[in-house]
Amino acid sequence: MDEKKHHGSYGKPGGRSSYGGTRRAVVLGGIGGGGRYEPPRKRTKKSNFIGNIERGGAPDVVHTPRAAAVSSHASAASSPRAFSSSYSSSSPRSSTSRGSSVGGRRGGFSQGGGGGGGRMQMRSKTRNPGENIDVNRFVSRAVVVAEEKVYSPTHQFADLKIETKLKENIAKKGYIIPTAIQDQAIPEILKGRDLIGIANTGEGKTAAFLVPLINKMMLNPDSRVLVIVPTRELALQIDEEFMAFSRGLGIYSVLLVGGTSMGAQIERLRRRVRMVIGTPGRLKDLVERGELRLAEYDNLVLDEADRMLDMGFIVDIKFLIEKMPKERHTLFFSATFSREIEDLAHRMLREPIRISVKKQDTAKNVEQDIVRFREKGQKFDMLCDFLRKAEFNKVLVFGRTKHGVEKLGRDLTHAGFRATSIHGNKTQPQRQRALKDFKEDRVQILVATDVAARGLDIPNVSHVINYEVPGSYDDYVHRIGRTGRAGKAGSALTFVEG
């Protein structure tokens, strides 16, 4: 996981682009004829996708203004309109999808015949998560926390008050200038301060807590660390970072996650390792079996605490914390800081220092667009048309369910693409192999669920495709945050039926 650079955050507050035009989406006509593209009355900018599927070609991508992001507490801008190229045996009709109120729920869609007024058709129930969310607002709204302050790093790793051998390992990884979270957090953690760190994934927070805690273990042979994370993939990434920083220091770790042999984990745990990295469920199992004695661990790190609460781990987390010493060093990292997160932090930490490097502009480097399809059978064909384009060289595709992700991965492979998938039903070795293949460009496409992809730091992702609509605006922000990193441009496409 590369944490050497400041990873770019996303766009400026507001609902309109920097060009002054409102973000719009284009509906692609039905395969085989009848479809036509009806332009808006007032043209502000060329549309993103020119519907030529009915002519046998692939959808074209045209560079357009970047969508801006706004705070979750701010008013949303006018939602973009989607202009239909519907096909019918009778006279063509255009369908306009309009945004809902600021609450974010979509009440229905209007249908107008010819040039007349439309009628509203309301959906009676929600069949799938995110079904009634106004996806048009995805390209102009993102959930973020208020920016605390702007900070530029003032140190180099060579200047930090840490052991020489640790500095050498850091230098071998090519780290010279700390990121903002590293520059602020490491000195405070070295002082023994409890800490709340608010930062996006990819800001370098892993090194921010590993470096000072490894230094502490070098100075104190009795010191031990417990790191709790929401997913196996994030645990694996942290363990890989730890092994690089601790090489040759005689300090060892164990990875305690589901999907792998508990017997092998217990055997390694009995070797008196000093760094435990795990997910809440497996950690709780091992505590209840008497194999993991948390009273011996004087340092606690909760990484992506907001996601762990979203996933329902709060009871397990409280169980684990109760088993630890009250006099401990606690570090708490989260991408957001809701009231629930604040309450949890208040119970866990003692006079913590709060550091935030959360960026207000959350889509600056990401082009965000909507692709509309008319028929279920058309959706997969359209996806394949995009993936055949040369610029779609490293693509992360999101599905909603484990079964759907597995099926889509197989279908893409059968269609001739180099594709793989990760989800909760795969074993840990299978997930590790899929991630390794994607990172090392042995496959072009990784299909994933939201949970499996949470916290992943994969460099050079060219495109994120929301094949299934996200369940919330927060999920949307986390999805598109996998691209447009480290100052590089990225693109995010959301497939929508209608």
N, C-alpha and C positions, 0 to 999 in steps of 0.2 A: 504494500500500500504506500504510495508515494505521498509523503507529507512535506516535501521540501518547499513547495510553492504555496502562495496564497491561491486558494481555489476560488474561481469567480463565483459571485452570487448572481442574482437574476435580474431584474428590470426596475424601472423607477415607478413610484406610486402614480396611480392615475389610470383611467380606463381607455385613453386614446393613445395612438402611437405617436412617435416623435415627428412623424410626417403630417400630423393633423387629421389623418383619416381614421375612421372607425374600423377595427378588425372585422373582416367578413369571412364567410365560408361559402364554398361553391358546392352544389349538389351535382354529382355525376349522373348522367342519364342512364337508363336501363340498357343492358347489353342487347344488341340486336336491332335497335332502331326506335324511332318515335321520339326519342329524347331531344330536347333542345335547351340551350343555355339562354336564360333571360337575364340580361344585365340589369343592375340597379338603375333607378331613374337618375341619380346623381353619382357619377363615377368619381371616386376619390383616389383609387389606386387599383392596379390590376389585381384580379383575384388570384388566389394562391394555386388553385388547381383548375386547369382547363378541361372540361369534361369531353374527352374524345374517346371514351371507352366504347361508345356505340359505333365508332368507326373502326374499332379493332385495335386502337393504339393504347399506350399506357398513359396514365394521368401525368400531366406535366407539372413540374414544380417551378414556380416563379418567385424570385426573391421579393419579399414584401417587408413593410415596417415591422419591427419587433413589437410584440404585445407588452404592455406595461403591467406591473403588479401593484396592488394596493393593499393596505393593511386590512386585516379582518374586521377592524373596528371602523373603517372608513366606508363611505357610500360607494357602491359599485357604479361604474360608468354605464352608459347605454350599451346594451348587449348588441353584438353584431347580428346582421340578418343573413339568413341562408336563402339563396335564390334557387328555386327548384327547376329542374329540367325533367319534369314528370312526363310519363308516356302513358297514353290511353287510346282506346279505340275511338273515343269521341274527341271533342275539341280539347286541346291541351289546357291544363290548369296549372297555375303556379301556386306553390305553397310557401308561405313565409313563416319561419320560426322566430318567435319573439321572446325576449327575455322576461323573466319573472321579476317580482319585487326583490328588494335587497336581501330578503330572508334566504334566498338561494334555492327555493323549491319551485319546480316548474309545474304550472297548473295544467297545461295542455298545449294544443297547437291550433293555429288558425288556418282555414282553408278558404281561399277566395277564388271565384270563377271569373276568368277573363280579367276585367279591370274593376270588378265590383268589390263590395265588402265581404268579409269572411264570417264564418260562424265558429264558435268555440266548442271543441270536443274535449270533455274532461275525462281523465283516466280515473277509474274508481278505486284502484288500489295499486300499491307498489309491489311489483313482482320480483325485482332484483335491487340490490343495493345500488344507489346512484341513479336509478332509472328516472326518477322525477327531478333530478338536479338539472338546472339549466346549463347544459354543457357549453353554450355560447359564451357564458361568463368565465369559463375556464381560461380563455385566452386573455382576459383582462383583469383577473382577480387571483390573488394568492393569499394564503393564510400565513402571516408572519407575526413576530412579536415586535414591540416597539424597539427601535434602535437605542441602545444605552449610550454609546459614545463611539467616536471614531478613533482608532488607535493604529499607529505605525510602529513596528518593532524597532527597538533601539539597541539590542544586543546581538552578539553572535554566540553560537554554541560554545565556541572556544573561551568566551568570557565568563560563562556560568561557573558557579562554585560547586563543581562536581568532580568526582574522582577522574584521574587521568586516563585510566583504562576505559572507562565509560565514554569519555570524550573521543578516544580513538575509535571505538565502535561506531559512534555517531558520525565521525568523519568518514569512515569507510562506507557508510550509506549515502554519502554525498551531501549531508545536511550541513549548511553553513549559517544561513540566516533563519532564525525561528519565525514561525507564523505568529500572528497577533495573539492567538490563544496560548501558544507555547511561551512567548516572550513575557506575557503577563502572569501566567499560571505557575510556571516552573519555579521562579523565585519564592512565591508565596507558599507553594507546597514544600519546598526545601526548608522553610521556616516552621513547618508543622501546622500551618493554618488549615482549617476546614474550608472547603471551597465549593461554590456553585458556578459552573461554567455553562454559559448559554452560547451554543455555536452550531452551525450547520455541519452535516456530515461532509468530510473532505477538508475541514479547516485545520486538521492536524492535531486534534485533541488527544488521539491515542498516545503520541509521543509526549504530549503535555503532561500526562500523568505517569507514563512508564518511566521516563527519564529520572524524575526526582524520586520515585519509589524504588527503582533499582539502586540508585545512589544510597538511599536510606538502608536498604538491605545489605549493601556492601559495608556500611559503617556499623550496622547492628546485626550480628548473626542470628539473633532471636526474632527479628522482625519478619512478619509474613503478610501477604496481600491476598485479598479476595476481590475479584472483579466479576460483577454480575452484569450480564448483557441479555437482550431479548432474543437473539437468534444464534443458531449454530455458525452461520457464515461470519457474523461479526466477531464471535468468539475466536474463530480460526484466524481471522485477520489480525486480531490483537496478539494472539499467541505467536504468529509469525513475526510480528514486530518485536515482541519481547525476546524471542530467540536471537534476532539480529543484534539487538542492543546488549544482551547479556552474554554474548559469545565469549567463552574463555574466562568467565567470572566465577564459575562454580555455583551459579544460582539457576535453579531449574523450575519448570512450570508443568502443570497438568491441565489438560482440556477436559472439562466435565460437561458434556452435552449429550442429548439424546441422539439416537440413530447409530450409535457405536456400542461396542461391548462394554457393559458395566464392569465385568470382571477385569478386563484389561485396565480400565480406569482406576479401579480399586487397587490393583497391583502397583500401578505407578504412584498412586496417592500414598501408599505405605512406604515409599522411598523417601519420605520426609521432604517433599518438594515445598518450596516457599512461595510460589505464585500459583494461585488457583484461578482459572478463568472458566466461567460456566454459565449455563442458563438456569433460571429459577427452579424449574421442575426437577432436573437431574440433581442439582445441588440439594434440594429438599429431600429427595430420595436417599441420598448418601448420608445426610445428617441423621435421618430417621433410622438408618441401618447402623449408625454408630461409626461409620467409616470416616466421616468428615467432622472434626471437632473444631467448630468455629470459635470456641473460647480462646484458641491459640492464635487467632488472626487479629492483629492490631491495626490493620489498614483495610479500608473498604472503598471500592469504587463502584458507583452505579453509572453505567454508560447507557445513553438513550433512555433515560428514565421515563420520558413521556410516552415512548412507544411501549414500554413494559406495562404501564398503566392501561394504555389502550388495549393491550392484549390480555388483560385480566390477571396480571401477575401480582397485583398488590398484596394479596393475602400471603402468597409464598415469600414475597420480599420482606414483609413484616415478620414472618416466622424466622427467616434467616437472620435478620438484624437482631432479634431478641436473643439469639444464641451467641452473639458476639459481645466482646467486652464493652462496657459503657464508655470506658476511657479508650477511645480509638481515634484514628485519623480518618476522616470521611471526605470523599470527593464525589461530587454529584454533577453529572453532565446531562444536558437536555437541549433539544432543538427549540422547544417552546417552554413557556413558564406560566402555565395556567394556575388557577387558584388551588386545584387539587395537587398539582406538583409543588406549589409553594407550601401547602400544609404538610406534605410528606417531608420536604426538605427541613421545615421548621422542627419536626419531631426527631430528625436524624442527626442534624448538624449542630455544632456549638459555635456561636458567633462567627459564622462563615463570611468570608470575603466573596463578593459576587462580581464575576467578570463576564462581560458580554461582548462578543464580536459578531453578533447576529446582524446580517445585512438587511437593510430595508428594501433594497432593490433586488428582488428575488428571481428575475428572469432576464437580466440584461443581455446575456449571451445566448439566449434560447429563442429561436423562431417558433412560435406556437400557432398551429393551424388546425382546422376542423375538416375532416373528410366525410361526406355524407354518401350513404349507399341506399339503394331502393329495396333490394332483395337480399335475403340471407345468403343465397348462393353467390351473389355478386361480391360479398365482403371479402372472402378468401382470395378470389381472383384479383381484386384490387390490391390487396396486401402483397401478393406475389409480384404484381406489376411494379409496385414501388421498390420492392427488394431487389429486383433485377437491375435497377439503376445503379450506375457506378458509384454515385456519392453515398449510397446506403451501404457503407463498407463495414460498419460495426454497429449492430442494431440491437437494442433491448426492447423486447415486445412484452407488454403486460396483459395478463388475463385475470379473470376474477376468481376462478376456482382451480383447485389442484387438478381435477379431472380435465377441465378445459385447457389448462396449460399443457398437460401431458399430451392431449390429443392434437393440439395445434403444433407442438413440437414435432410429433410424428408426421403430421400432414405436410409440414414444410420440408421435412427430410425426404418424404416420398415425392415431393414436387421438385426435388433436385437441389435443394439448398443445404448448405452446411449449417445445421441448426441443432441446438440442444435445449434442455429445460431444467429448471430447478423449482421444487415445491416441497411441501412438508411430507409428502408420502415417499420421497426418495431417501435412501440411506445416506449417512454422512459421507462415505467414500464416493457415492455417485454424485452428490452435490459438489464436493470438492473437485472432482474430475471435470464436471461441467464448467465450473468457474475457471479452472485452470485453462481449459481449452478455449474459453472465450477470451480470457485475458491475453493468452499467447497467440490469438488470431488463428487457431486451428479450426474454429467455427466462426461464421459470420453473424449468427443470430442466437441470442439467448432469450428464451421465453420464460417468464417468471411470474409468480404471485407477488402481491404487495409485501407480505410477511417475509418471504424468502429473500427478496431483494433489498429489504430495509438495511441501511447502514453499509451497503456495499460501496467500495471505492474502486471503480474500474476505470482506468484512464482511456481517453480517446474514443468514447462512445459517440458516434456521429449522429445517431437518431434514437429517440425514444418514441415508440408507437403504442398508444393506448388502444389496443385491439378491443378491449372491453372498457366501458366507461368506468372511471374510478368511483368509489363509493362516497367520497367526500372531497371537498376542495383541498383539505390537508393531504389526502392521499395523492391528489393530482400534483401538488407542489413537490412532494417527496419523489414521485415518479420522474417528473421532468428534470429534477435536480441531478439525475444520473448523467446528463449531458451538459454541454456548455461549461465545462470546468477548466480551471487553471488558465483562464483568459481565452480559451478556444471557443469558437462558435459551435452551436448545436441546434438541433431541430426536434420539435415534439409534435406528433400528429395524433389526433383523437378521432377514432372512427365512431360515427353516429348514424343510427338508422332514422330515415325520415326524408 
